């Protein structure tokens, strides 16, 4: 596997996480207050994973010699 292929896998994971985050944010408008804290925790956790994926992809592309 090349650095570029590896970076693309991380970017695909980031895209999937972003889609899920967006869905959860839309859902938060209909969520009871009693469950909102847990939902926000899930969103924040996924967002941290999203940031990790994008940063890792960026570093892999730089390692290859090309930046996103």
N, CA, C and O of each residue as an XYZ file, in Angstrom:
272
protein
N       0.852     -1.171      0.000
C       0.000      0.000      0.000
C       0.901      1.239      0.000
O       1.867      1.322      0.758
N       0.567      2.184     -0.855
C       1.355      3.418     -0.924
C       0.825      4.429      0.095
O      -0.266      4.275      0.644
N       1.632      5.468      0.328
C       1.199      6.531      1.242
C      -0.082      7.193      0.740
O      -0.961      7.540      1.529
N      -0.179      7.364     -0.569
C      -1.373      7.998     -1.133
C      -2.610      7.139     -0.905
O      -3.657      7.660     -0.519
N      -2.509      5.851     -1.134
C      -3.647      4.955     -0.910
C      -4.054      4.957      0.560
O      -5.238      4.961      0.899
N      -3.062      4.954      1.403
C      -3.304      4.971      2.837
C      -4.000      6.276      3.237
O      -4.952      6.269      4.017
N      -3.513      7.385      2.694
C      -4.117      8.692      2.978
C      -5.559      8.736      2.475
O      -6.433      9.283      3.147
N      -5.806      8.172      1.317
C      -7.163      8.157      0.765
C      -8.110      7.351      1.646
O      -9.279      7.711      1.788
N      -7.623      6.273      2.234
C      -8.460      5.496      3.157
C      -8.827      6.326      4.382
O      -9.968      6.292      4.844
N      -7.859      7.069      4.902
C      -8.144      7.933      6.040
C      -9.136      9.031      5.663
O     -10.014      9.367      6.458
N      -9.007      9.596      4.458
C      -9.940     10.636      4.028
C     -11.348     10.060      3.841
O     -12.335     10.739      4.123
N     -11.444      8.829      3.372
C     -12.751      8.183      3.233
C     -13.376      7.959      4.608
O     -14.576      8.168      4.790
N     -12.568      7.538      5.570
C     -13.068      7.371      6.942
C     -13.536      8.708      7.502
O     -14.562      8.775      8.179
N     -12.793      9.763      7.222
C     -13.169     11.109      7.684
C     -14.499     11.533      7.056
O     -15.350     12.115      7.729
N     -14.673     11.240      5.772
C     -15.921     11.600      5.087
C     -17.113     10.875      5.715
O     -18.166     11.475      5.930
N     -16.944      9.604      6.004
C     -18.016      8.815      6.625
C     -18.350      9.372      8.011
O     -19.520      9.512      8.367
N     -17.321      9.685      8.778
C     -17.543     10.265     10.110
C     -18.278     11.599     10.003
O     -19.198     11.868     10.776
N     -17.875     12.427      9.050
C     -18.512     13.746      8.877
C     -19.992     13.590      8.537
O     -20.829     14.323      9.063
N     -20.315     12.647      7.668
C     -21.719     12.400      7.324
C     -22.510     11.989      8.565
O     -23.626     12.461      8.784
N     -21.929     11.113      9.367
C     -22.613     10.648     10.588
C     -22.776     11.793     11.585
O     -23.819     11.913     12.226
N     -21.762     12.627     11.717
C     -21.836     13.786     12.610
C     -22.966     14.709     12.177
O     -23.748     15.175     13.006
N     -23.047     14.971     10.880
C     -24.103     15.843     10.366
C     -25.488     15.280     10.664
O     -26.392     16.027     11.035
N     -25.663     13.967     10.504
C     -26.945     13.331     10.813
C     -27.285     13.463     12.293
O     -28.427     13.747     12.651
N     -26.283     13.256     13.153
C     -26.528     13.367     14.593
C     -26.853     14.804     14.998
O     -27.668     15.027     15.892
N     -26.228     15.762     14.353
C     -26.527     17.166     14.659
C     -27.966     17.503     14.282
O     -28.650     18.223     15.010
N     -28.423     16.984     13.144
C     -29.812     17.203     12.745
C     -30.761     16.543     13.734
O     -31.811     17.094     14.067
N     -30.382     15.360     14.199
C     -31.189     14.612     15.152
C     -31.258     15.328     16.499
O     -32.237     15.169     17.228
N     -30.252     16.099     16.837
C     -30.197     16.731     18.153
C     -31.341     17.721     18.374
O     -31.696     18.009     19.517
N     -31.917     18.239     17.297
C     -33.044     19.154     17.438
C     -34.287     18.472     17.989
O     -35.125     19.126     18.610
N     -34.418     17.181     17.774
C     -35.583     16.416     18.226
C     -35.292     15.566     19.461
O     -36.147     14.801     19.907
N     -34.091     15.700     20.009
C     -33.672     14.866     21.131
C     -34.121     15.469     22.454
O     -33.934     16.663     22.686
N     -34.712     14.652     23.326
C     -35.083     15.145     24.658
C     -33.844     15.625     25.423
O     -32.746     15.097     25.245
N     -34.036     16.609     26.254
C     -32.926     17.183     27.012
C     -32.203     16.112     27.822
O     -30.985     16.177     27.986
N     -32.940     15.136     28.326
C     -32.328     14.081     29.132
C     -31.310     13.258     28.343
O     -30.406     12.670     28.939
N     -31.438     13.205     27.018
C     -30.530     12.430     26.175
C     -29.537     13.306     25.418
O     -28.630     12.795     24.761
N     -29.705     14.612     25.508
C     -28.878     15.533     24.736
C     -27.407     15.483     25.140
O     -26.529     15.592     24.284
N     -27.134     15.321     26.412
C     -25.749     15.264     26.885
C     -25.011     14.083     26.247
O     -23.885     14.231     25.773
N     -25.650     12.922     26.240
C     -25.042     11.736     25.638
C     -24.832     11.922     24.136
O     -23.796     11.531     23.599
N     -25.805     12.512     23.467
C     -25.696     12.750     22.036
C     -24.537     13.713     21.730
O     -23.766     13.483     20.798
N     -24.421     14.771     22.504
C     -23.322     15.715     22.311
C     -21.966     15.057     22.552
O     -20.992     15.358     21.863
N     -21.910     14.168     23.525
C     -20.675     13.425     23.781
C     -20.308     12.582     22.558
O     -19.147     12.543     22.151
N     -21.297     11.913     21.978
C     -21.056     11.093     20.783
C     -20.575     11.953     19.621
O     -19.640     11.583     18.911
N     -21.217     13.097     19.432
C     -20.827     14.009     18.349
C     -19.390     14.489     18.556
O     -18.587     14.483     17.623
N     -19.077     14.899     19.763
C     -17.723     15.393     20.045
C     -16.672     14.304     19.861
O     -15.587     14.570     19.343
N     -16.986     13.087     20.280
C     -16.053     11.978     20.115
C     -15.810     11.700     18.637
O     -14.667     11.526     18.214
N     -16.874     11.659     17.861
C     -16.726     11.424     16.424
C     -15.981     12.561     15.745
O     -15.219     12.331     14.806
N     -16.193     13.790     16.212
C     -15.497     14.925     15.624
C     -13.989     14.820     15.886
O     -13.186     15.141     15.011
N     -13.608     14.378     17.070
C     -12.192     14.185     17.370
C     -11.605     13.099     16.459
O     -10.474     13.221     15.989
N     -12.373     12.049     16.218
C     -11.925     10.992     15.308
C     -11.783     11.546     13.889
O     -10.832     11.212     13.182
N     -12.727     12.393     13.473
C     -12.682     13.030     12.161
C     -11.401     13.858     12.018
O     -10.701     13.770     11.009
N     -11.107     14.661     13.042
C      -9.898     15.480     12.999
C      -8.642     14.613     12.934
O      -7.703     14.933     12.204
N      -8.621     13.535     13.684
C      -7.480     12.616     13.645
C      -7.292     12.034     12.242
O      -6.169     11.951     11.744
N      -8.383     11.639     11.618
C      -8.305     11.061     10.272
C      -7.788     12.075      9.255
O      -6.931     11.747      8.435
N      -8.302     13.297      9.303
C      -7.864     14.296      8.333
C      -6.398     14.666      8.546
O      -5.648     14.827      7.583
N      -5.998     14.799      9.790
C      -4.602     15.144     10.080
C      -3.668     14.013      9.654
O      -2.609     14.265      9.081
N      -4.053     12.784      9.930
C      -3.237     11.637      9.534
C      -3.113     11.565      8.017
O      -2.029     11.308      7.493
N      -4.220     11.791      7.308
C      -4.187     11.785      5.843
C      -3.254     12.876      5.327
O      -2.486     12.653      4.391
N      -3.322     14.039      5.932
C      -2.458     15.147      5.532
C      -0.982     14.792      5.743
O      -0.145     15.052      4.878
N      -0.678     14.205      6.882
C       0.703     13.826      7.169
C       1.203     12.748      6.213
O       2.358     12.774      5.788
N       0.335     11.806      5.879
C       0.716     10.761      4.932
C       0.981     11.341      3.545
O       1.913     10.917      2.862
N       0.174     12.298      3.134
C       0.381     12.925      1.829
C       1.674     13.739      1.812
O       2.380     13.770      0.804
N       1.977     14.391      2.918
C       3.235     15.132      2.994
C       4.407     14.170      2.958
O       5.434     14.455      2.343
N       4.256     13.045      3.607
C       5.305     12.024      3.616
C       5.569     11.548      2.180
O       6.703     11.255      1.801
N       4.507     11.482      1.415
C       4.604     11.074      0.020
C       5.209     12.199     -0.814
O       5.841     11.952     -1.841
N       5.007     13.444     -0.360
C       5.544     14.582     -1.093
C       4.474     15.468     -1.688
O       4.781     16.424     -2.399
N       3.192     15.154     -1.397
C       2.081     15.943     -1.922
C       1.136     16.253     -0.766
O       0.757     15.351     -0.019
N       0.754     17.514     -0.613
C      -0.180     17.894      0.441
C      -1.577     18.065     -0.141
O      -1.732     18.510     -1.278
N      -2.586     17.711      0.638
C      -3.980     17.896      0.216
C      -4.278     19.366      0.121
O      -5.398     19.748     -0.219
